[in-house]
Amino acid sequence: MNNSPLLKISLILGTIIMIGTTVLVNNNSIYAKQAIWRDFDNMKDLVAAIRNGEKNDNNINWEKFQNSDIYQNEDEDSKECLQLAHKIGNNLGDYEIVHCFRDENYFKNKYTEPETPEPQPETNASLNVPEVPETNASEIVTPRSIDLNITVGKDPITRGENQVVTVAALDPTTGKQLDRVFIRLEIKDPVGILVKNYTGTEGNLTRTFKIGENAIGTFIISATASQAGVQNTKSLTFQVQ
């Protein structure tokens, strides 16, 4: 009879401890799921963990992710890609982070519809049409080759700084910039992982990106320009210290 109150107290305390432990575990699980980036200080390491299956969350807390250091340290092109990915599905999954890391134009190219040309007014065949002078096929000028010029803002550059890369497609004869040239720019880190991928169509492409805090060694820039079946590829390296 004397042990009954003590037994009741023990049962109550045990129940409280079990409830508290359950709540704590659940809260930690929720936090971990919403913050798969919390163990990393750069996007490269987070993407590697996602691809290896170490991190998995198909419903990332967008508000917290936007306020995180790992998001704020990304360049504007990467942020724009992530914002578009979230806007499209009103959600952000880990695989979408991987897509934006590998190609910042991924969602823009995938979901942007091509422009539809405006209908042209009908013309009467009887209208006066100016005569087109005959031309000799040998007089038609086609690009024989494309020269590429790649420059960087800093070499060497320190970890955590912003690097500026510029690629220009030039006429090898005149040295002038060519128009309507498709350019693809790829940047790989010292271990050969593709960290940035850009494209442009104006014959000149300039992009700025942030060097990761853990990146040390030689980065490789590879640029390809193509126009009317003519293509040229050129590479350049820069050092991160």
Protein Blocks (a to p, Z undefined) as FASTA:
>chain_A
ZZmmmmmmmmmmmmmmmmmmmmmmmmmmmmmmmmmmlmpcbfklmmmmmmnopaccfbdc
fklmmmpmklmmpcfklmmmmmmmmmmnopacfklmmmmmmomklmmmmmmccddddddd
dddfkbccdddddddfklpccdfbdcdddddfbdcddehiacddddddddfklopacehi
acddddddfkopafbdcddfeopacddddddfklgcjddddddddeehiacddddddddZ
Z
